[in-house]
Amino acid sequence: MKEMVNHPKHYNKEGRKECIVEMEEKYGTEAVIHFCMLSAYKYEYRAGLKNADTVDEDLKKAVWYRNYATQLMKKEMEMCKND
C-alpha cells in the first residue's frame, strides 16, 4: 500500500526538500504552524466525504498536521528560551 499519511511521495519533488520544509523556509515557522492547524481542521471536517473508505486516512492526516504544528511550536519556544 502506498504511504498516504506520513510523507507521501507526491509531497516531494525529486532533488528538493519536502514541500512543508520548503514552506517553512520561504514563509516562516509561524505561517506553517497556521497552515498545519488549518489543514488538520480541513481533514477532520471532510473526513470520509470524498470517499467513505478514507475516513481513517483523513483522520490520521489531521493528527499528522497537529503533531507537526506542535513540533514547530516547541521548536519556537526553545528558540525563545535561548534568546
Secondary structure by P-SEA (a helix, b strand, c coil): ccccccccccccccccccaaaaaaaaccaaaaaaaaaaaaaaaaaacccccccaaaaaaaaaaaaaaaaaaaaaaaaaaaaac
